[in-house]
Amino acid sequence: MFDNLTQRLGKVVKNLRGQGRLTEENIQDALREVRVALLEADVALPVVKDFIAKVREKALGTEVLQSLTPGQMLIGVVHKELAALMGEHAVPLSFASQPPAVILMAGLQGAGKTTTCGKLVRVIRQQGKKKILTVSCDVYRPAAIEQLKTVTAQAEADFFPSEPNQKPEDIARAALDYAKRHFHDVLIVDTAGRLHIDEAMMAEIKALHAALQPVETLFVVDAMQGQDAVNTARAFNDALPLTGVVLTKLDGDARGGAALSVRHITGKPIKFAGVGEKLGGIEVFHPERMASRILGMGDVLSLIEEAQQAVDHQEALKTVQKLKSGKGFDLEDFKSQIQQMKKLGGLSSLVDKLPGAGGKMGADDLAQGEKQMRRVEGIINSMTPEERRKPELLKASRKRRIATGAGVSVQEVNRLLTQFEQARKMMKSLGKGGLSKMMRGMKGMLPGM
């Protein structure tokens, strides 16, 4: 999402190489590039002005440390200020109230409030065993109540039924009473959105807030809204005592301005970022890590945390044993590695978090890589279990059958087998401690690498 911003900031660093000191002149040139990059990323103008002023103040006259170049020094200042702009530290959900702790969701229609309700159930579950109830007060949008019911069932929480002919305030009071009587720890309340801000909508959500007295009032905003996100955030912040923001669709083709503007405009922390349509597609928002990703430094900590939650540890252990022995790595294991990567959000999510990788693989390269991975999985699925275990069995007639089953050419089956052999050799190198050799072998296996 921040590709253009990352590339422009990388250009700033290159331009400062070879200069022994940060001066007013070279800082002015560099900050002009940063300013243009932020405006192109749809960051609100007042936010850009404030940000540039702070960076200029911190950078002017800064002595270059012995181990740093001027470019690195400026990027260090920009990193710190970017993190500060987005909130500096992650802020967790608060449950500091008499159960049930009520979480009220607010935002425009289409921002992703209903799906986010299901995602929050998953997040809360990971933090500890809590009994969770959800309810929909959206009596206007067709099938809104049914959608929340479906999402809640997928997230394995309890659902309080409501009807389109009921008043939202009555639904909210009934759900709160039910949650108290059935000893629920958390009540998540989905509210109605509109296509734009209007007085009736604001009056309704104010009444819901007064009736429920929520411990968390989360403003859900679509990161793809760009400049409009700022106006929406300001309106909701004026109407409600917001406690936090959830940015959705951060995995989309957005320019990222909302992520850098909303915190500054509302003064409220960004608590979560939606990074996919599935219920697992949500991340705790770490401003300092997001700043690192924007600057092309990657986000290895988040990658490790996601791996710990998503990766099948028994499967990983089996693969490690095969690596150590250098034997037994077959096409079933090859497919398993692709599935594990999909659990981590796919190739685009992985590349986004690897230091220095984001700017080197364009959107077309990533799309091609994802397509290739799906094709590989389809080819392996067309093989028999025995063929997956013993690829040497794959002669001409078997390859034709597999190609027909997967809807690809025989050449593509051959290409997969060649890639598999390369991967097997790399696995053996890794098992023997040859990491650098393995990394050299990876070059060219995926587009853009």
ABEGO torsion letter per residue (X at the ends): XAAAAAAAAAAAAAAABGBABBBAAAAAAAAAAAAAAAAAAGBBAAAAAAAAAAAAAAABGBBBBAABBAAAAAAAAAAAAAAAAAGGBBBBBBABBBOBBBBBBBEBBGAGAAAAAAAAAAAAAAAEBBBBBBBBABAABBGAAAAAAAAAAAAGBBBBBBBAABBAAAAAAAAAAAAAAAGBABBBBBBBBBABBBAAAAAAAAAAAAAAGBABBBBBBBAAAEAAAAAAAAAAAAABBBABBBBBGAABBBAGAAAAAAAAAAGBBBABBBAEABAABBBBBBAAAAAAAAAGAEBAAAAAAAAAAABBAAAAAAAAAAAAAGBGBBAAAAAAAAAAAAAAGEAAAAAAABBGAAAABBAAAAAAAAAAAAAAAAAAAABBAAAAABAAABBAAAAAAAAAAAGBBAAAAAAAAAAAAAAAAAAAAAAAGBAAAAAAAABGABBGX
